[in-house]
Amino acid sequence: MINNIDTHTEAFASFDLAAGCLYDYRRNRFPTILYAWRAAELGLSSKGHSDTFFGYVHEGPAQLIAEHNRYELATGQYFSLAESISLRGGAGIVVRRLEYRCQNVVGGPIEEAGRLRYIDGCTDSLLIPPVQLGDPCLNALYFPPSVDQTTHTHPSMRVGMVARGRGECVTERGREDLYPGKIFIIHENGMHKFKTSAQDGMVVIAYHPDSDFGPRDVDHPMINRTMVGGVSAAALPGIQTLNQRA
């Protein structure tokens, strides 16, 4: 386990699917910890509902036991929970976002194709979108065969897991083979690109710790489409609710 992102000089770090804590990013500006489980139980405390757990089931079935419910999850399902959890059976990843409280969501399995166009022939689906502007999100990123992405960076770290298919990540340090169950981190501002062969596509589950997209108090479907005399309530500050938050 590496404890300090500030001393890491490479763009990319990878891990096999093994149980336990894989990477501790708590000193990052978006404090995050990466875990995996495989068959044996993984128990995690949310510290009074102040942390969120984003998870993906790579091999099901898996039993997800939370404070208020129990879920039997199949391969390809995902979740976000702001309460203590334990996982039994199967295998997958859990990304803990410290100091953030999500909405509790259990969904999936992931679809066969992405719903949003991305870059270089790739597509993306927001599995768990940001509840508010700036919040974390969980994505499924789809690479068709014969992709050779434009080299790029991200302004914050990314956690990924290969859900299916094969490919490789190319950085200044070399190439890393990607295959089902492979877990990786792309460090913030790390130069990289993904490639797939003519025979294989690839699907990656991708966690982003922040977003520049999402609803705001004065920009969301309910307020935007509430009309007063033909004027959206988003343009009428005098009637907007103030200082109330869940």
N, C-alpha and C positions, 0 to 999 in steps of 0.2 A: 504494500500500500504506500502510495506517495502522499505526503501530507501537505505540501506547500506548492501551489501553482506558481508562485512568484519565482521559484528556482528552476522551473521547467523550461527548456529551450526548444524542444521539438514540437512539431505541429500536431502529432498524432500519437496516441497510446492505445494499445489493444490488449484484450483479455480473453481467455477462454471462459466458457460457461462453467464456473466453479462457485460454490456456495461461499457467502460471506461478504465482507466489505471489500470492494475492489479499488475504490479511489475516494479520497476525502478532499473535497473542494471547499470546506467550510470557511477558509480564509479568503475566498473569492468574493467579489462584490455581489455576486448572486450565490450565496452559500448553498452548496449542493453536495450530497454524498451518494455514491453509486454502490448498489448492492446487487447480488444475484442469489438465487436459490436453486437447489437441485435436489429434489426428493425430501431431504431433511428439512425440518421446520425452520423458518426464519421468522423471528419475532421482533417487531420494531415499535417503539413508543413514540407517540406524536407530541409528547410533552405538553399536555393540556390543550391539545388541538391547535397548537401554534405552528406545526409543520405539516407539510403535505407529502403524500406518497403517490407517485405516478408509477404504474406498473404495466408490464406486458407479459403474457403467458406464451412462452415459446414452445413448450411441450405441455399439453394437458392430458388428463384432467388435473386441475389443481384446486385445492380448497382455500378460499380466502376468508379468514375469520376476522371480522371487525368488531368494534364495540357495540354496534347496533344491528348487525346483520351477518349472515353467513352466505357465501356465494360459491357455487360449483362452477368453475371456469374451464372452458375448453381452449384448445390451441387457437391462438389468434385473438383472444379477448384481451381487453385492457381496462385500466381503472385509474381513478384519482380519488383519494380518500384523505380527509383531514382528521383522522383518528387513529389510535393504535391498531396495528394489524399483525396477523401472523399468517404465513403461507405454508401449506403442507402438500406434498406431492407435486409431480410435474417439475417444471423448470422455467425460469424467466429472469427478468431484471426488475428492480425497484429503484427509482430515483427519488431521493428525499430532498425536497426543497425546503430549507429551513426558513423560518420567519415568514411563511406564506400559508394562508388558509384557502383551500380550493372549495368548489362545490363537489359533493360526493357524486361520482359518476362511475358506472360499470357499463361497458359497451363491447361491441364487436360480435363476431370476429371481423377482422379487417377485410376489405373488399378486394376484388381482383385488379382494380385499376384506380388511379388517382382521379380526383374530381377537379383539381386546379392545375393549370399549366404552370410549369416551373422553368427550367433552362435546358437547352441542348436536348430536347426530346423527352425530358423527364417530367413527371407529374407528381402532385402532392395532395394528400387529404389531411385536413385538420381533424384528428381523432378527438382531442380534448382542446377546444379553442380557449383563448384567453377570456376570462370572465370580464375583465376590465383592461383597458389600454395599459400595456406594460407587463401584464401577467405572464407566467410561464404557459407553455403549450406543448402538446404531444402530437406528433405527425407520423404519417406513413408516407415514405418517399419511394416512388416507383421509377426504376431504371429499366427501359427496354433493352433488348440486345443491341450491340454495336454502339453503345454510348461512349463518347470521349469528351468529358465535360471541359468547359472552359475553367482554367485554374482560377481559384477564388479564395476568399477568406470570409469569416463571420466575426462580427464585433463582440460576440460572447461565446462561451464554450458550447459544444454540442455533445450529447451522449447518443450513441447509436447502437442498434443491434440488428444483425441481419436476420430477417424473418424467413426469407426463402431466396433461392437463387444464388448466384456467385458473381464476383467482380473483384476489383482491387481499388485501393486508395493509393494515389501517387502524391508524394510530398518531395521536398528538396532532399530528404534523407534516403529516398528510395520508394519501393513498392511494397504494399502489404496486401496479402491475399485475404479476401473476404468470402465467408461461406456461412451457411445457416448456423446460428448460435454464436457467431463471433460478436464480441462486444467491443466497442471502441469509444474513445473520446477525441474530439478535435478541439484543441485548445484555442482560446480566443486569438483571433488574428493569424491563425496558422494557415499557411498557404497550402492548398491541396486541390485535388480533383478526383472524381471517381470514373472508372472505366468498366465496361462490360464487354464480353466477347460476342462474336456473331451468333453463338449458340445459346448463351445464357443471359436472361434478364436478372434483376435483383430487386428485392423489396427491403427497405430499411426502416425500422422504427426509430424516430429521431425526437429527442427531447430538447427543447429550447428553454433556457432559464428566464428569458424575457421576451418581449415582443414590442414592435412599434405599431401594432394593430390591435383593435379591440374596442368595445363600447366605452363611452364616457357618460357622465351624468347628463350632459346636454347633447348626446349623440348616441341614441340607441333606438331600436325599432318602436318601442312603446311611445316614447316622447316624440319622436320624429313624425309618427303617423297619428298623433292626437291633434285634431284640427279644431281651432277656435275661430269661428268666422272666416274659415278658409286659410288661416295662418297656423303653421305648425307650432306646437307648444315649445319646441326647441328654440324658437325665436321670441318667446315671451317669458323673460326672466322673472317677471312679477308673479307668475303662478307656479314657478318651478319649486319643487320641494328642496329644502335646505337642511344640511347638517343631520341627515339620517343615513345610517349605514348598517347593514346586517352584521 
